[in-house]
Amino acid sequence: MAHCLGLTEQLVGVTHECRDPAAVVGLPVVVRPKFDSNQLTQTEIDRLYSDFARRGESPYLVDLDQIERLRPDVVLTQAVCDV
């Protein structure tokens, strides 16, 4: 989203999913899932996301300490998509 708006150079942190453009690789990761999705099947991931949604919990960990250290002016977020 930030890249499409021409703001790539202003990013100070990213999520675990951010790999494009190459300029974001190496930025601090401030959001990651509560589980290792690389070790799970799509069915297992779907079950986990559904379980989190049913409990009204986020499936992600937000590193608030890291965000405070980075001192961003703006934080871009989105809701968790239905799976």
mmCIF file of the N, C-alpha and C atoms, coordinates in Angstrom:
data_MODEL
# 
_entry.id   MODEL 
# 
loop_
_atom_site.group_PDB 
_atom_site.id 
_atom_site.type_symbol 
_atom_site.label_atom_id 
_atom_site.label_alt_id 
_atom_site.label_comp_id 
_atom_site.label_asym_id 
_atom_site.label_entity_id 
_atom_site.label_seq_id 
_atom_site.pdbx_PDB_ins_code 
_atom_site.Cartn_x 
_atom_site.Cartn_y 
_atom_site.Cartn_z 
_atom_site.occupancy 
_atom_site.B_iso_or_equiv 
_atom_site.pdbx_formal_charge 
_atom_site.auth_seq_id 
_atom_site.auth_comp_id 
_atom_site.auth_asym_id 
_atom_site.auth_atom_id 
_atom_site.pdbx_PDB_model_num 
ATOM 1   N N  . MET A 1 1  ? 0.835   -1.179  0.000  1.00 0.00 ? 1  MET A N  1 
ATOM 2   C CA . MET A 1 1  ? 0.000   0.000   0.000  1.00 0.00 ? 1  MET A CA 1 
ATOM 3   C C  . MET A 1 1  ? 0.892   1.259   0.000  1.00 0.00 ? 1  MET A C  1 
ATOM 4   N N  . ALA A 1 2  ? 1.865   1.297   0.906  1.00 0.00 ? 2  ALA A N  1 
ATOM 5   C CA . ALA A 1 2  ? 2.745   2.464   0.976  1.00 0.00 ? 2  ALA A CA 1 
ATOM 6   C C  . ALA A 1 2  ? 3.546   2.627   -0.319 1.00 0.00 ? 2  ALA A C  1 
ATOM 7   N N  . HIS A 1 3  ? 4.000   1.526   -0.884 1.00 0.00 ? 3  HIS A N  1 
ATOM 8   C CA . HIS A 1 3  ? 4.775   1.587   -2.130 1.00 0.00 ? 3  HIS A CA 1 
ATOM 9   C C  . HIS A 1 3  ? 3.924   2.185   -3.247 1.00 0.00 ? 3  HIS A C  1 
ATOM 10  N N  . CYS A 1 4  ? 2.681   1.755   -3.353 1.00 0.00 ? 4  CYS A N  1 
ATOM 11  C CA . CYS A 1 4  ? 1.787   2.276   -4.397 1.00 0.00 ? 4  CYS A CA 1 
ATOM 12  C C  . CYS A 1 4  ? 1.555   3.776   -4.242 1.00 0.00 ? 4  CYS A C  1 
ATOM 13  N N  . LEU A 1 5  ? 1.682   4.270   -3.024 1.00 0.00 ? 5  LEU A N  1 
ATOM 14  C CA . LEU A 1 5  ? 1.510   5.703   -2.767 1.00 0.00 ? 5  LEU A CA 1 
ATOM 15  C C  . LEU A 1 5  ? 2.825   6.475   -2.891 1.00 0.00 ? 5  LEU A C  1 
ATOM 16  N N  . GLY A 1 6  ? 3.904   5.761   -3.261 1.00 0.00 ? 6  GLY A N  1 
ATOM 17  C CA . GLY A 1 6  ? 5.203   6.404   -3.418 1.00 0.00 ? 6  GLY A CA 1 
ATOM 18  C C  . GLY A 1 6  ? 5.906   6.686   -2.096 1.00 0.00 ? 6  GLY A C  1 
ATOM 19  N N  . LEU A 1 7  ? 5.576   5.916   -1.068 1.00 0.00 ? 7  LEU A N  1 
ATOM 20  C CA . LEU A 1 7  ? 6.104   6.180   0.269  1.00 0.00 ? 7  LEU A CA 1 
ATOM 21  C C  . LEU A 1 7  ? 7.123   5.137   0.751  1.00 0.00 ? 7  LEU A C  1 
ATOM 22  N N  . THR A 1 8  ? 7.623   4.316   -0.128 1.00 0.00 ? 8  THR A N  1 
ATOM 23  C CA . THR A 1 8  ? 8.530   3.234   0.258  1.00 0.00 ? 8  THR A CA 1 
ATOM 24  C C  . THR A 1 8  ? 9.714   3.741   1.076  1.00 0.00 ? 8  THR A C  1 
ATOM 25  N N  . GLU A 1 9  ? 10.301  4.837   0.674  1.00 0.00 ? 9  GLU A N  1 
ATOM 26  C CA . GLU A 1 9  ? 11.487  5.357   1.357  1.00 0.00 ? 9  GLU A CA 1 
ATOM 27  C C  . GLU A 1 9  ? 11.185  5.855   2.769  1.00 0.00 ? 9  GLU A C  1 
ATOM 28  N N  . GLN A 1 10 ? 9.921   6.077   3.080  1.00 0.00 ? 10 GLN A N  1 
ATOM 29  C CA . GLN A 1 10 ? 9.558   6.579   4.404  1.00 0.00 ? 10 GLN A CA 1 
ATOM 30  C C  . GLN A 1 10 ? 9.190   5.472   5.382  1.00 0.00 ? 10 GLN A C  1 
ATOM 31  N N  . LEU A 1 11 ? 9.137   4.223   4.913  1.00 0.00 ? 11 LEU A N  1 
ATOM 32  C CA . LEU A 1 11 ? 8.783   3.113   5.792  1.00 0.00 ? 11 LEU A CA 1 
ATOM 33  C C  . LEU A 1 11 ? 9.892   2.856   6.816  1.00 0.00 ? 11 LEU A C  1 
ATOM 34  N N  . VAL A 1 12 ? 9.477   2.574   8.048  1.00 0.00 ? 12 VAL A N  1 
ATOM 35  C CA . VAL A 1 12 ? 10.456  2.257   9.095  1.00 0.00 ? 12 VAL A CA 1 
ATOM 36  C C  . VAL A 1 12 ? 10.264  0.843   9.634  1.00 0.00 ? 12 VAL A C  1 
ATOM 37  N N  . GLY A 1 13 ? 9.140   0.201   9.310  1.00 0.00 ? 13 GLY A N  1 
ATOM 38  C CA . GLY A 1 13 ? 8.862   -1.155  9.757  1.00 0.00 ? 13 GLY A CA 1 
ATOM 39  C C  . GLY A 1 13 ? 7.832   -1.791  8.845  1.00 0.00 ? 13 GLY A C  1 
ATOM 40  N N  . VAL A 1 14 ? 7.780   -3.124  8.882  1.00 0.00 ? 14 VAL A N  1 
ATOM 41  C CA . VAL A 1 14 ? 6.891   -3.867  7.991  1.00 0.00 ? 14 VAL A CA 1 
ATOM 42  C C  . VAL A 1 14 ? 6.290   -5.066  8.725  1.00 0.00 ? 14 VAL A C  1 
ATOM 43  N N  . THR A 1 15 ? 5.404   -5.775  8.042  1.00 0.00 ? 15 THR A N  1 
ATOM 44  C CA . THR A 1 15 ? 4.880   -7.029  8.579  1.00 0.00 ? 15 THR A CA 1 
ATOM 45  C C  . THR A 1 15 ? 5.741   -8.186  8.077  1.00 0.00 ? 15 THR A C  1 
ATOM 46  N N  . HIS A 1 16 ? 5.469   -9.359  8.599  1.00 0.00 ? 16 HIS A N  1 
ATOM 47  C CA . HIS A 1 16 ? 6.195   -10.565 8.188  1.00 0.00 ? 16 HIS A CA 1 
ATOM 48  C C  . HIS A 1 16 ? 5.978   -10.890 6.717  1.00 0.00 ? 16 HIS A C  1 
ATOM 49  N N  . GLU A 1 17 ? 4.917   -10.371 6.112  1.00 0.00 ? 17 GLU A N  1 
ATOM 50  C CA . GLU A 1 17 ? 4.580   -10.670 4.726  1.00 0.00 ? 17 GLU A CA 1 
ATOM 51  C C  . GLU A 1 17 ? 5.281   -9.765  3.715  1.00 0.00 ? 17 GLU A C  1 
ATOM 52  N N  . CYS A 1 18 ? 5.822   -8.645  4.150  1.00 0.00 ? 18 CYS A N  1 
ATOM 53  C CA . CYS A 1 18 ? 6.378   -7.648  3.232  1.00 0.00 ? 18 CYS A CA 1 
ATOM 54  C C  . CYS A 1 18 ? 7.716   -8.093  2.663  1.00 0.00 ? 18 CYS A C  1 
ATOM 55  N N  . ARG A 1 19 ? 7.728   -8.317  1.350  1.00 0.00 ? 19 ARG A N  1 
ATOM 56  C CA . ARG A 1 19 ? 8.960   -8.722  0.658  1.00 0.00 ? 19 ARG A CA 1 
ATOM 57  C C  . ARG A 1 19 ? 9.171   -7.953  -0.648 1.00 0.00 ? 19 ARG A C  1 
ATOM 58  N N  . ASP A 1 20 ? 8.201   -7.123  -0.984 1.00 0.00 ? 20 ASP A N  1 
ATOM 59  C CA . ASP A 1 20 ? 8.241   -6.410  -2.259 1.00 0.00 ? 20 ASP A CA 1 
ATOM 60  C C  . ASP A 1 20 ? 7.731   -4.999  -2.037 1.00 0.00 ? 20 ASP A C  1 
ATOM 61  N N  . PRO A 1 21 ? 8.450   -3.993  -2.491 1.00 0.00 ? 21 PRO A N  1 
ATOM 62  C CA . PRO A 1 21 ? 9.668   -4.034  -3.295 1.00 0.00 ? 21 PRO A CA 1 
ATOM 63  C C  . PRO A 1 21 ? 10.883  -4.438  -2.453 1.00 0.00 ? 21 PRO A C  1 
ATOM 64  N N  . ALA A 1 22 ? 11.962  -4.708  -3.120 1.00 0.00 ? 22 ALA A N  1 
ATOM 65  C CA . ALA A 1 22 ? 13.178  -5.166  -2.434 1.00 0.00 ? 22 ALA A CA 1 
ATOM 66  C C  . ALA A 1 22 ? 13.648  -4.178  -1.370 1.00 0.00 ? 22 ALA A C  1 
ATOM 67  N N  . ALA A 1 23 ? 13.300  -2.908  -1.517 1.00 0.00 ? 23 ALA A N  1 
ATOM 68  C CA . ALA A 1 23 ? 13.747  -1.882  -0.561 1.00 0.00 ? 23 ALA A CA 1 
ATOM 69  C C  . ALA A 1 23 ? 13.209  -2.125  0.849  1.00 0.00 ? 23 ALA A C  1 
ATOM 70  N N  . VAL A 1 24 ? 12.136  -2.909  0.999  1.00 0.00 ? 24 VAL A N  1 
ATOM 71  C CA . VAL A 1 24 ? 11.577  -3.145  2.342  1.00 0.00 ? 24 VAL A CA 1 
ATOM 72  C C  . VAL A 1 24 ? 12.222  -4.340  3.035  1.00 0.00 ? 24 VAL A C  1 
ATOM 73  N N  . VAL A 1 25 ? 12.913  -5.175  2.273  1.00 0.00 ? 25 VAL A N  1 
ATOM 74  C CA . VAL A 1 25 ? 13.575  -6.336  2.862  1.00 0.00 ? 25 VAL A CA 1 
ATOM 75  C C  . VAL A 1 25 ? 14.669  -5.826  3.801  1.00 0.00 ? 25 VAL A C  1 
ATOM 76  N N  . GLY A 1 26 ? 14.646  -6.306  5.024  1.00 0.00 ? 26 GLY A N  1 
ATOM 77  C CA . GLY A 1 26 ? 15.628  -5.870  6.001  1.00 0.00 ? 26 GLY A CA 1 
ATOM 78  C C  . GLY A 1 26 ? 15.094  -4.827  6.972  1.00 0.00 ? 26 GLY A C  1 
ATOM 79  N N  . LEU A 1 27 ? 13.923  -4.239  6.668  1.00 0.00 ? 27 LEU A N  1 
ATOM 80  C CA . LEU A 1 27 ? 13.314  -3.332  7.636  1.00 0.00 ? 27 LEU A CA 1 
ATOM 81  C C  . LEU A 1 27 ? 12.825  -4.138  8.834  1.00 0.00 ? 27 LEU A C  1 
ATOM 82  N N  . PRO A 1 28 ? 12.749  -3.534  10.003 1.00 0.00 ? 28 PRO A N  1 
ATOM 83  C CA . PRO A 1 28 ? 12.276  -4.263  11.175 1.00 0.00 ? 28 PRO A CA 1 
ATOM 84  C C  . PRO A 1 28 ? 10.858  -4.807  10.971 1.00 0.00 ? 28 PRO A C  1 
ATOM 85  N N  . VAL A 1 29 ? 10.657  -6.048  11.372 1.00 0.00 ? 29 VAL A N  1 
ATOM 86  C CA . VAL A 1 29 ? 9.324   -6.666  11.311 1.00 0.00 ? 29 VAL A CA 1 
ATOM 87  C C  . VAL A 1 29 ? 8.608   -6.340  12.615 1.00 0.00 ? 29 VAL A C  1 
ATOM 88  N N  . VAL A 1 30 ? 7.463   -5.667  12.500 1.00 0.00 ? 30 VAL A N  1 
ATOM 89  C CA . VAL A 1 30 ? 6.734   -5.239  13.699 1.00 0.00 ? 30 VAL A CA 1 
ATOM 90  C C  . VAL A 1 30 ? 5.429   -6.011  13.909 1.00 0.00 ? 30 VAL A C  1 
ATOM 91  N N  . VAL A 1 31 ? 5.050   -6.816  12.928 1.00 0.00 ? 31 VAL A N  1 
ATOM 92  C CA . VAL A 1 31 ? 3.845   -7.652  13.045 1.00 0.00 ? 31 VAL A CA 1 
ATOM 93  C C  . VAL A 1 31 ? 4.157   -9.024  12.479 1.00 0.00 ? 31 VAL A C  1 
ATOM 94  N N  . ARG A 1 32 ? 3.806   -10.058 13.259 1.00 0.00 ? 32 ARG A N  1 
ATOM 95  C CA . ARG A 1 32 ? 4.012   -11.431 12.786 1.00 0.00 ? 32 ARG A CA 1 
ATOM 96  C C  . ARG A 1 32 ? 2.887   -12.307 13.329 1.00 0.00 ? 32 ARG A C  1 
ATOM 97  N N  . PRO A 1 33 ? 2.628   -13.441 12.689 1.00 0.00 ? 33 PRO A N  1 
ATOM 98  C CA . PRO A 1 33 ? 1.565   -14.324 13.183 1.00 0.00 ? 33 PRO A CA 1 
ATOM 99  C C  . PRO A 1 33 ? 1.976   -14.992 14.500 1.00 0.00 ? 33 PRO A C  1 
ATOM 100 N N  . LYS A 1 34 ? 0.997   -15.434 15.239 1.00 0.00 ? 34 LYS A N  1 
ATOM 101 C CA . LYS A 1 34 ? 1.235   -16.130 16.508 1.00 0.00 ? 34 LYS A CA 1 
ATOM 102 C C  . LYS A 1 34 ? 1.635   -17.587 16.286 1.00 0.00 ? 34 LYS A C  1 
ATOM 103 N N  . PHE A 1 35 ? 1.772   -17.986 15.033 1.00 0.00 ? 35 PHE A N  1 
ATOM 104 C CA . PHE A 1 35 ? 2.146   -19.360 14.697 1.00 0.00 ? 35 PHE A CA 1 
ATOM 105 C C  . PHE A 1 35 ? 3.019   -19.334 13.455 1.00 0.00 ? 35 PHE A C  1 
ATOM 106 N N  . ASP A 1 36 ? 3.781   -20.388 13.213 1.00 0.00 ? 36 ASP A N  1 
ATOM 107 C CA . ASP A 1 36 ? 4.661   -20.477 12.047 1.00 0.00 ? 36 ASP A CA 1 
ATOM 108 C C  . ASP A 1 36 ? 3.882   -21.067 10.878 1.00 0.00 ? 36 ASP A C  1 
ATOM 109 N N  . SER A 1 37 ? 3.391   -20.190 10.010 1.00 0.00 ? 37 SER A N  1 
ATOM 110 C CA . SER A 1 37 ? 2.575   -20.648 8.882  1.00 0.00 ? 37 SER A CA 1 
ATOM 111 C C  . SER A 1 37 ? 3.380   -21.441 7.862  1.00 0.00 ? 37 SER A C  1 
ATOM 112 N N  . ASN A 1 38 ? 4.704   -21.333 7.886  1.00 0.00 ? 38 ASN A N  1 
ATOM 113 C CA . ASN A 1 38 ? 5.539   -22.092 6.948  1.00 0.00 ? 38 ASN A CA 1 
ATOM 114 C C  . ASN A 1 38 ? 5.510   -23.586 7.236  1.00 0.00 ? 38 ASN A C  1 
ATOM 115 N N  . GLN A 1 39 ? 5.127   -23.958 8.436  1.00 0.00 ? 39 GLN A N  1 
ATOM 116 C CA . GLN A 1 39 ? 5.116   -25.362 8.836  1.00 0.00 ? 39 GLN A CA 1 
ATOM 117 C C  . GLN A 1 39 ? 3.716   -25.978 8.778  1.00 0.00 ? 39 GLN A C  1 
ATOM 118 N N  . LEU A 1 40 ? 2.732   -25.228 8.255  1.00 0.00 ? 40 LEU A N  1 
ATOM 119 C CA . LEU A 1 40 ? 1.339   -25.683 8.279  1.00 0.00 ? 40 LEU A CA 1 
ATOM 120 C C  . LEU A 1 40 ? 0.760   -25.788 6.881  1.00 0.00 ? 40 LEU A C  1 
ATOM 121 N N  . THR A 1 41 ? -0.246  -26.632 6.753  1.00 0.00 ? 41 THR A N  1 
ATOM 122 C CA . THR A 1 41 ? -0.972  -26.727 5.482  1.00 0.00 ? 41 THR A CA 1 
ATOM 123 C C  . THR A 1 41 ? -1.987  -25.581 5.427  1.00 0.00 ? 41 THR A C  1 
ATOM 124 N N  . GLN A 1 42 ? -2.539  -25.340 4.251  1.00 0.00 ? 42 GLN A N  1 
ATOM 125 C CA . GLN A 1 42 ? -3.569  -24.306 4.104  1.00 0.00 ? 42 GLN A CA 1 
ATOM 126 C C  . GLN A 1 42 ? -4.786  -24.620 4.974  1.00 0.00 ? 42 GLN A C  1 
ATOM 127 N N  . THR A 1 43 ? -5.126  -25.890 5.093  1.00 0.00 ? 43 THR A N  1 
ATOM 128 C CA . THR A 1 43 ? -6.258  -26.301 5.929  1.00 0.00 ? 43 THR A CA 1 
ATOM 129 C C  . THR A 1 43 ? -5.980  -25.989 7.400  1.00 0.00 ? 43 THR A C  1 
ATOM 130 N N  . GLU A 1 44 ? -4.759  -26.257 7.852  1.00 0.00 ? 44 GLU A N  1 
ATOM 131 C CA . GLU A 1 44 ? -4.402  -25.968 9.245  1.00 0.00 ? 44 GLU A CA 1 
ATOM 132 C C  . GLU A 1 44 ? -4.404  -24.466 9.519  1.00 0.00 ? 44 GLU A C  1 
ATOM 133 N N  . ILE A 1 45 ? -3.904  -23.684 8.561  1.00 0.00 ? 45 ILE A N  1 
ATOM 134 C CA . ILE A 1 45 ? -3.906  -22.227 8.705  1.00 0.00 ? 45 ILE A CA 1 
ATOM 135 C C  . ILE A 1 45 ? -5.340  -21.717 8.775  1.00 0.00 ? 45 ILE A C  1 
ATOM 136 N N  . ASP A 1 46 ? -6.199  -22.214 7.910  1.00 0.00 ? 46 ASP A N  1 
ATOM 137 C CA . ASP A 1 46 ? -7.605  -21.815 7.911  1.00 0.00 ? 46 ASP A CA 1 
ATOM 138 C C  . ASP A 1 46 ? -8.250  -22.126 9.257  1.00 0.00 ? 46 ASP A C  1 
ATOM 139 N N  . ARG A 1 47 ? -7.967  -23.296 9.800  1.00 0.00 ? 47 ARG A N  1 
ATOM 140 C CA . ARG A 1 47 ? -8.533  -23.684 11.104 1.00 0.00 ? 47 ARG A CA 1 
ATOM 141 C C  . ARG A 1 47 ? -8.058  -22.736 12.203 1.00 0.00 ? 47 ARG A C  1 
ATOM 142 N N  . LEU A 1 48 ? -6.760  -22.428 12.199 1.00 0.00 ? 48 LEU A N  1 
ATOM 143 C CA . LEU A 1 48 ? -6.218  -21.515 13.209 1.00 0.00 ? 48 LEU A CA 1 
ATOM 144 C C  . LEU A 1 48 ? -6.854  -20.133 13.114 1.00 0.00 ? 48 LEU A C  1 
ATOM 145 N N  . TYR A 1 49 ? -6.937  -19.580 11.893 1.00 0.00 ? 49 TYR A N  1 
ATOM 146 C CA . TYR A 1 49 ? -7.556  -18.269 11.724 1.00 0.00 ? 49 TYR A CA 1 
ATOM 147 C C  . TYR A 1 49 ? -9.015  -18.295 12.170 1.00 0.00 ? 49 TYR A C  1 
ATOM 148 N N  . SER A 1 50 ? -9.714  -19.356 11.827 1.00 0.00 ? 50 SER A N  1 
ATOM 149 C CA . SER A 1 50 ? -11.115 -19.487 12.246 1.00 0.00 ? 50 SER A CA 1 
ATOM 150 C C  . SER A 1 50 ? -11.234 -19.562 13.763 1.00 0.00 ? 50 SER A C  1 
ATOM 151 N N  . ASP A 1 51 ? -10.328 -20.287 14.403 1.00 0.00 ? 51 ASP A N  1 
ATOM 152 C CA . ASP A 1 51 ? -10.328 -20.382 15.869 1.00 0.00 ? 51 ASP A CA 1 
ATOM 153 C C  . ASP A 1 51 ? -10.087 -19.017 16.508 1.00 0.00 ? 51 ASP A C  1 
ATOM 154 N N  . PHE A 1 52 ? -9.123  -18.263 15.990 1.00 0.00 ? 52 PHE A N  1 
ATOM 155 C CA . PHE A 1 52 ? -8.862  -16.920 16.519 1.00 0.00 ? 52 PHE A CA 1 
ATOM 156 C C  . PHE A 1 52 ? -10.096 -16.029 16.346 1.00 0.00 ? 52 PHE A C  1 
ATOM 157 N N  . ALA A 1 53 ? -10.701 -16.083 15.157 1.00 0.00 ? 53 ALA A N  1 
ATOM 158 C CA . ALA A 1 53 ? -11.882 -15.252 14.892 1.00 0.00 ? 53 ALA A CA 1 
ATOM 159 C C  . ALA A 1 53 ? -13.028 -15.616 15.825 1.00 0.00 ? 53 ALA A C  1 
ATOM 160 N N  . ARG A 1 54 ? -13.229 -16.892 16.047 1.00 0.00 ? 54 ARG A N  1 
ATOM 161 C CA . ARG A 1 54 ? -14.314 -17.354 16.920 1.00 0.00 ? 54 ARG A CA 1 
ATOM 162 C C  . ARG A 1 54 ? -14.120 -16.838 18.351 1.00 0.00 ? 54 ARG A C  1 
ATOM 163 N N  . ARG A 1 55 ? -12.860 -16.745 18.770 1.00 0.00 ? 55 ARG A N  1 
ATOM 164 C CA . ARG A 1 55 ? -12.555 -16.249 20.122 1.00 0.00 ? 55 ARG A CA 1 
ATOM 165 C C  . ARG A 1 55 ? -12.466 -14.723 20.175 1.00 0.00 ? 55 ARG A C  1 
ATOM 166 N N  . GLY A 1 56 ? -12.560 -14.072 19.014 1.00 0.00 ? 56 GLY A N  1 
ATOM 167 C CA . GLY A 1 56 ? -12.455 -12.616 18.964 1.00 0.00 ? 56 GLY A CA 1 
ATOM 168 C C  . GLY A 1 56 ? -11.041 -12.125 19.199 1.00 0.00 ? 56 GLY A C  1 
ATOM 169 N N  . GLU A 1 57 ? -10.061 -12.952 18.847 1.00 0.00 ? 57 GLU A N  1 
ATOM 170 C CA . GLU A 1 57 ? -8.650  -12.614 19.046 1.00 0.00 ? 57 GLU A CA 1 
ATOM 171 C C  . GLU A 1 57 ? -7.959  -12.390 17.714 1.00 0.00 ? 57 GLU A C  1 
ATOM 172 N N  . SER A 1 58 ? -6.892  -11.632 17.760 1.00 0.00 ? 58 SER A N  1 
ATOM 173 C CA . SER A 1 58 ? -6.062  -11.443 16.574 1.00 0.00 ? 58 SER A CA 1 
ATOM 174 C C  . SER A 1 58 ? -5.094  -12.614 16.444 1.00 0.00 ? 58 SER A C  1 
ATOM 175 N N  . PRO A 1 59 ? -4.852  -13.086 15.226 1.00 0.00 ? 59 PRO A N  1 
ATOM 176 C CA . PRO A 1 59 ? -3.853  -14.132 15.018 1.00 0.00 ? 59 PRO A CA 1 
ATOM 177 C C  . PRO A 1 59 ? -2.430  -13.571 14.920 1.00 0.00 ? 59 PRO A C  1 
ATOM 178 N N  . TYR A 1 60 ? -2.284  -12.262 15.166 1.00 0.00 ? 60 TYR A N  1 
ATOM 179 C CA . TYR A 1 60 ? -0.987  -11.614 15.004 1.00 0.00 ? 60 TYR A CA 1 
ATOM 180 C C  . TYR A 1 60 ? -0.447  -11.046 16.309 1.00 0.00 ? 60 TYR A C  1 
ATOM 181 N N  . LEU A 1 61 ? 0.872   -10.991 16.389 1.00 0.00 ? 61 LEU A N  1 
ATOM 182 C CA . LEU A 1 61 ? 1.571   -10.327 17.479 1.00 0.00 ? 61 LEU A CA 1 
ATOM 183 C C  . LEU A 1 61 ? 2.097   -9.001  16.944 1.00 0.00 ? 61 LEU A C  1 
ATOM 184 N N  . VAL A 1 62 ? 1.811   -7.933  17.652 1.00 0.00 ? 62 VAL A N  1 
ATOM 185 C CA . VAL A 1 62 ? 2.298   -6.611  17.278 1.00 0.00 ? 62 VAL A CA 1 
ATOM 186 C C  . VAL A 1 62 ? 3.397   -6.242  18.269 1.00 0.00 ? 62 VAL A C  1 
ATOM 187 N N  . ASP A 1 63 ? 4.574   -5.946  17.760 1.00 0.00 ? 63 ASP A N  1 
ATOM 188 C CA . ASP A 1 63 ? 5.716   -5.611  18.602 1.00 0.00 ? 63 ASP A CA 1 
ATOM 189 C C  . ASP A 1 63 ? 5.658   -4.113  18.954 1.00 0.00 ? 63 ASP A C  1 
ATOM 190 N N  . LEU A 1 64 ? 4.902   -3.810  19.992 1.00 0.00 ? 64 LEU A N  1 
ATOM 191 C CA . LEU A 1 64 ? 4.710   -2.414  20.385 1.00 0.00 ? 64 LEU A CA 1 
ATOM 192 C C  . LEU A 1 64 ? 6.013   -1.755  20.823 1.00 0.00 ? 64 LEU A C  1 
ATOM 193 N N  . ASP A 1 65 ? 6.884   -2.499  21.480 1.00 0.00 ? 65 ASP A N  1 
ATOM 194 C CA . ASP A 1 65 ? 8.172   -1.936  21.880 1.00 0.00 ? 65 ASP A CA 1 
ATOM 195 C C  . ASP A 1 65 ? 8.980   -1.490  20.655 1.00 0.00 ? 65 ASP A C  1 
ATOM 196 N N  . GLN A 1 66 ? 9.002   -2.342  19.642 1.00 0.00 ? 66 GLN A N  1 
ATOM 197 C CA . GLN A 1 66 ? 9.726   -2.001  18.407 1.00 0.00 ? 66 GLN A CA 1 
ATOM 198 C C  . GLN A 1 66 ? 9.088   -0.788  17.735 1.00 0.00 ? 66 GLN A C  1 
ATOM 199 N N  . ILE A 1 67 ? 7.773   -0.746  17.689 1.00 0.00 ? 67 ILE A N  1 
ATOM 200 C CA . ILE A 1 67 ? 7.088   0.400   17.070 1.00 0.00 ? 67 ILE A CA 1 
ATOM 201 C C  . ILE A 1 67 ? 7.431   1.680   17.825 1.00 0.00 ? 67 ILE A C  1 
ATOM 202 N N  . GLU A 1 68 ? 7.446   1.625   19.141 1.00 0.00 ? 68 GLU A N  1 
ATOM 203 C CA . GLU A 1 68 ? 7.817   2.807   19.930 1.00 0.00 ? 68 GLU A CA 1 
ATOM 204 C C  . GLU A 1 68 ? 9.244   3.248   19.626 1.00 0.00 ? 68 GLU A C  1 
ATOM 205 N N  . ARG A 1 69 ? 10.162  2.295   19.487 1.00 0.00 ? 69 ARG A N  1 
ATOM 206 C CA . ARG A 1 69 ? 11.559  2.634   19.167 1.00 0.00 ? 69 ARG A CA 1 
ATOM 207 C C  . ARG A 1 69 ? 11.670  3.275   17.781 1.00 0.00 ? 69 ARG A C  1 
ATOM 208 N N  . LEU A 1 70 ? 10.863  2.789   16.836 1.00 0.00 ? 70 LEU A N  1 
ATOM 209 C CA . LEU A 1 70 ? 10.920  3.299   15.460 1.00 0.00 ? 70 LEU A CA 1 
ATOM 210 C C  . LEU A 1 70 ? 10.273  4.677   15.318 1.00 0.00 ? 70 LEU A C  1 
ATOM 211 N N  . ARG A 1 71 ? 9.370   5.004   16.233 1.00 0.00 ? 71 ARG A N  1 
ATOM 212 C CA . ARG A 1 71 ? 8.708   6.306   16.271 1.00 0.00 ? 71 ARG A CA 1 
ATOM 213 C C  . ARG A 1 71 ? 8.084   6.723   14.935 1.00 0.00 ? 71 ARG A C  1 
ATOM 214 N N  . PRO A 1 72 ? 7.222   5.899   14.355 1.00 0.00 ? 72 PRO A N  1 
ATOM 215 C CA . PRO A 1 72 ? 6.596   6.280   13.081 1.00 0.00 ? 72 PRO A CA 1 
ATOM 216 C C  . PRO A 1 72 ? 5.641   7.461   13.275 1.00 0.00 ? 72 PRO A C  1 
ATOM 217 N N  . ASP A 1 73 ? 5.487   8.255   12.225 1.00 0.00 ? 73 ASP A N  1 
ATOM 218 C CA . ASP A 1 73 ? 4.520   9.350   12.236 1.00 0.00 ? 73 ASP A CA 1 
ATOM 219 C C  . ASP A 1 73 ? 3.115   8.828   11.966 1.00 0.00 ? 73 ASP A C  1 
ATOM 220 N N  . VAL A 1 74 ? 3.028   7.781   11.141 1.00 0.00 ? 74 VAL A N  1 
ATOM 221 C CA . VAL A 1 74 ? 1.756   7.194   10.726 1.00 0.00 ? 74 VAL A CA 1 
ATOM 222 C C  . VAL A 1 74 ? 1.889   5.684   10.757 1.00 0.00 ? 74 VAL A C  1 
ATOM 223 N N  . VAL A 1 75 ? 0.839   4.999   11.174 1.00 0.00 ? 75 VAL A N  1 
ATOM 224 C CA . VAL A 1 75 ? 0.822   3.539   11.138 1.00 0.00 ? 75 VAL A CA 1 
ATOM 225 C C  . VAL A 1 75 ? -0.309  3.109   10.220 1.00 0.00 ? 75 VAL A C  1 
ATOM 226 N N  . LEU A 1 76 ? 0.036   2.345   9.183  1.00 0.00 ? 76 LEU A N  1 
ATOM 227 C CA . LEU A 1 76 ? -0.957  1.819   8.247  1.00 0.00 ? 76 LEU A CA 1 
ATOM 228 C C  . LEU A 1 76 ? -1.361  0.425   8.702  1.00 0.00 ? 76 LEU A C  1 
ATOM 229 N N  . THR A 1 77 ? -2.659  0.172   8.784  1.00 0.00 ? 77 THR A N  1 
ATOM 230 C CA . THR A 1 77 ? -3.150  -1.124  9.220  1.00 0.00 ? 77 THR A CA 1 
ATOM 231 C C  . THR A 1 77 ? -4.277  -1.582  8.311  1.00 0.00 ? 77 THR A C  1 
ATOM 232 N N  . GLN A 1 78 ? -4.708  -2.810  8.525  1.00 0.00 ? 78 GLN A N  1 
ATOM 233 C CA . GLN A 1 78 ? -5.881  -3.331  7.852  1.00 0.00 ? 78 GLN A CA 1 
ATOM 234 C C  . GLN A 1 78 ? -6.525  -4.376  8.756  1.00 0.00 ? 78 GLN A C  1 
ATOM 235 N N  . ALA A 1 79 ? -7.776  -4.642  8.508  1.00 0.00 ? 79 ALA A N  1 
ATOM 236 C CA . ALA A 1 79 ? -8.476  -5.683  9.252  1.00 0.00 ? 79 ALA A CA 1 
ATOM 237 C C  . ALA A 1 79 ? -7.985  -7.039  8.773  1.00 0.00 ? 79 ALA A C  1 
ATOM 238 N N  . VAL A 1 80 ? -8.165  -8.051  9.602  1.00 0.00 ? 80 VAL A N  1 
ATOM 239 C CA . VAL A 1 80 ? -7.816  -9.411  9.200  1.00 0.00 ? 80 VAL A CA 1 
ATOM 240 C C  . VAL A 1 80 ? -8.849  -9.867  8.167  1.00 0.00 ? 80 VAL A C  1 
ATOM 241 N N  . CYS A 1 81 ? -8.358  -10.354 7.046  1.00 0.00 ? 81 CYS A N  1 
ATOM 242 C CA . CYS A 1 81 ? -9.240  -10.811 5.976  1.00 0.00 ? 81 CYS A CA 1 
ATOM 243 C C  . CYS A 1 81 ? -9.893  -12.137 6.353  1.00 0.00 ? 81 CYS A C  1 
ATOM 244 N N  . ASP A 1 82 ? -11.114 -12.349 5.897  1.00 0.00 ? 82 ASP A N  1 
ATOM 245 C CA . ASP A 1 82 ? -11.763 -13.638 6.070  1.00 0.00 ? 82 ASP A CA 1 
ATOM 246 C C  . ASP A 1 82 ? -11.033 -14.687 5.252  1.00 0.00 ? 82 ASP A C  1 
ATOM 247 N N  . VAL A 1 83 ? -10.908 -15.877 5.830  1.00 0.00 ? 83 VAL A N  1 
ATOM 248 C CA . VAL A 1 83 ? -10.287 -16.982 5.097  1.00 0.00 ? 83 VAL A CA 1 
ATOM 249 C C  . VAL A 1 83 ? -11.315 -18.051 4.849  1.00 0.00 ? 83 VAL A C  1 
# 
